Every structure is written in structure tokens, then in C-alpha cells.
Amino acid sequence: MTQLAGVFPIVPTIFHASGAIDQAGTRNVLDYIIDAGAAGVVFPGLASEYDMLSVEERIELTTLLGEWIGGRVPFIVGASHADAAISAQLATTGATAGAVAAMILTPHKHAGDPAAMAAYFNDIHEASGVAIMLQNAPAPMGVGLGVAEVAALARAVPGIRYVKEETQPSGHRITALMDAAGAGVEAVFGGAGARYVIDELQRGAIGTMPACEVTEVHVAMLARHASGDLDGARELFERTLPLLSMQAVFRWRLTKAVLLRRGLIASDHVRAPGPALDSWDQRELDDLLARIVDLLPLDRVPGKQERMTP
């Protein structure tokens, strides 16, 4: 089994301004993530607007990502779906495309029913044969299982080898889960946009799965932490935190606004609902990015053609 650790960004789905999928743009972002030093990639996740994609679109893009990745880094397929049969189909598609694990949210319809929840994950694992990463996100995204429930589920389902813990306080829960699960899981990853990444790493998380717009900074941050340079890791964390705080509000819109400024995509169109950046937000984003341009060079800014330099 492939050992997973490090920065595994979520690959966003890039759309044309018309709302159609931009395959070339999606591949361009994928290549940026890999070139930035990511240990692996995840697709589709919440940051990919997976719930705005049809099953057919998910299958097509998963297959394409497997081809584009070409074994360069480990690939984790997002296979969340309320229907276990469809989730198994998505996980199987990922396995065929080279995915080493399938990340799956806890389904709402089995909340409060441990036996049904275990059966759901068992069925998916048996059908696909791929290792499962349990994504324990809070409502409304997921169920937000308690630590004891996650540990019990991992014991009941041998196919669950990893956990992405996003229910707060994630640090407390990662510490408790490492103790409770023991050998029941290979590793625990943090999420939540890497807004708590230093605390999560200090408590035993093996890596993080953030949005992708500052991948090279997250890679450098984890490298510093792994080398024992905690102050250096904190410096990078603190410098990017204002941007991550803004990302917590605008989610995929913020991610794509940054990718657009970096010249990686042609359109920042999103399908998912949520607040849009107004003119004040756009100026605030420009100011935040200008403060970290030495970490995150920009290829262009709205309304300008020249390259922004430190």
C-alpha cells in the first residue's frame, strides 16, 4: 500500500465562462500543483465543486486526471455520494485511473446508525477494492462523527485506512483519534483549508489537504516543519493566514480568483452557490496577495497587463 503523507491539494474543476468544463484549464492547474511540489492530489473534493458535477462528469474527469497525472504523484479519488452503488462506481473508476485511495464523506442518511454506516463503507470497499479515506466533515457537508465513532467505524471496516479529520476542534480530535484508532488507520490528514495546519501537524497529522491556490507555500511550510524548523513553518503559516481566512468565506470563488490572477486559468466561473467577491473584496484580495508576492508571484492582476513583482 502506498504510504500517503504531505500536501495533497484538492484539484478544482475549472469552467469556461459559459459554465462548461474547461479541461485544458483543469489540467493546467493540476500541472501547477504537481510542479509546486505537492506530495499528491485529490479530485474531486468539496473544493472541486463535486456536488455541482454530474456522475458522468465526475467519471470523465477522474479518468482524464488519471491520464494526466501519469503516476507522477499519488492520486486520491473523491467518491462521495449518498448512494453506495454510485460511490462504488466512482471509487472503481478512480482505481482504474490509478487512484490509491477513495475519499468518501459520511452519508447523512446513515447518521446515528453505526451498522448501516459500516455496511455502506464495506460495500464500497468490496466493490472497488481501493483503500478508503474517511472524510469526517461537520454538517452540513458530512455527519461529523465523534472520535469514538470514527475509531469504531475504522475497526468495523478494514478498508478504511485513512481519515481526513475536519470536524472542530480538529487538533483535539486528531490527538484523540490517534490514540483511539491505533493501528486501525494508517494515518490522519488535516483539512479545513489548512487554517489549523500547524496545530494539526504538532498533534500527529501526517499531512494536509487544502485548496490549491498557495500549494508551493504549503509545501514549503510542511518541509520546514518536517525538518524541525517550527518557527519557519509558523512564519509561512502566519503570512498566509489572512488569505486563508478570506478563503473560508468565499471558498472556491477565492481559490479561482487567485488562480486567475496567477495566470493559470482563463475564467473564474463557479457553479456552486455562495457569496461572490464584490469590488471591495477584489481590492482586499489584491492587497493581501501583494503582501506575499515574494512567496506567491502573480502573473497578472485585474485590469493590468504587467507582471507584478516584489
TATAVEN-V479559 format. One record per pair of residues at least 12 apart in sequence whose ideal C-beta (glycine too) atoms are under 6 Angstrom apart, sorted by the first residue. I is the first residue (numbers start at 1). J is the second residue. D is the distance in whole Angstrom. If there is no record, write none. Layout:
I|J|D  I|J|D
This chain:
2|74|5  2|100|4  5|206|5  5|207|5  6|39|3  6|207|5  7|38|5  7|39|5  7|218|5  7|219|5  7|222|6  8|40|4  8|42|5  8|209|5  9|33|5  9|38|5  9|210|6  9|212|4  9|215|5  10|42|5  10|45|4  10|47|4  10|48|6  10|211|6  11|30|5  11|41|5  11|43|4  12|47|6  12|48|6  12|255|6  13|48|5  13|49|5  14|26|4  14|265|5  15|269|4  16|267|6  17|267|4  17|269|5  25|265|5  27|68|5  28|264|6  29|264|6  30|68|6  32|264|6  33|212|5  33|215|5  34|72|6  34|73|6  36|215|4  36|216|4  37|219|4  38|215|6  40|73|5  40|74|4  41|75|6  42|76|5  42|209|6  43|65|5  44|78|4  45|78|5  47|211|5  47|252|6  49|252|6  49|271|5  49|272|5  50|78|6  52|271|4  52|272|5  59|93|5  62|77|6  62|93|5  62|94|5  62|97|5  63|97|5  66|97|3  66|98|5  74|100|5  75|98|6  75|99|5  76|101|5  76|103|5  77|94|3  77|99|4  77|102|5  78|103|5  79|91|4  79|102|4  79|104|5  80|104|5  80|105|4  82|107|5  84|120|5  84|123|5  84|124|6  87|124|5  88|124|5  88|127|4  88|128|5  91|124|6  91|128|4  91|130|5  92|128|4  95|128|6  95|130|4  101|131|4  101|133|5  102|130|5  102|132|6  103|133|4  103|135|5  104|132|6  105|135|5  105|142|4  106|142|5  106|143|4  106|145|6  111|143|5  118|156|4  118|157|5  121|157|4  122|157|5  125|159|3  131|161|4  132|159|5  132|160|5  133|162|4  133|164|6  134|160|5  134|163|5  135|164|5  136|150|6  136|165|5  136|167|6  137|166|4  138|167|5  144|167|4  147|173|6  147|176|4  147|177|5  147|180|6  150|177|6  151|180|4  151|181|5  154|181|5  154|184|4  154|185|5  155|184|5  161|186|5  162|186|6  162|187|6  163|185|5  163|188|5  164|189|5  164|191|5  164|209|6  165|188|6  166|191|4  166|192|5  170|190|6  170|196|5  170|200|6  171|199|4  171|200|6  171|203|5  174|188|5  174|200|6  174|203|5  174|204|6  174|205|5  175|203|5  178|204|5  187|206|4  188|205|5  189|207|5  189|209|5  190|205|4  190|208|5  191|209|5  193|210|5  193|211|6  193|244|6  193|247|6  194|208|5  194|210|4  194|218|6  195|244|5  198|234|6  198|237|5  201|225|5  211|255|5  213|255|5  213|258|4  213|259|6  214|240|6  214|296|6  217|236|6  217|240|6  217|295|5  220|236|6  221|233|5  221|236|4  221|237|6  239|292|5  242|288|5  243|288|5  250|277|6  251|274|6  252|270|5  252|272|6  253|270|6  256|268|4  261|298|5  261|301|6  262|298|6  262|299|5  263|299|3  263|300|5  286|301|6  293|308|6  293|310|5  294|310|5
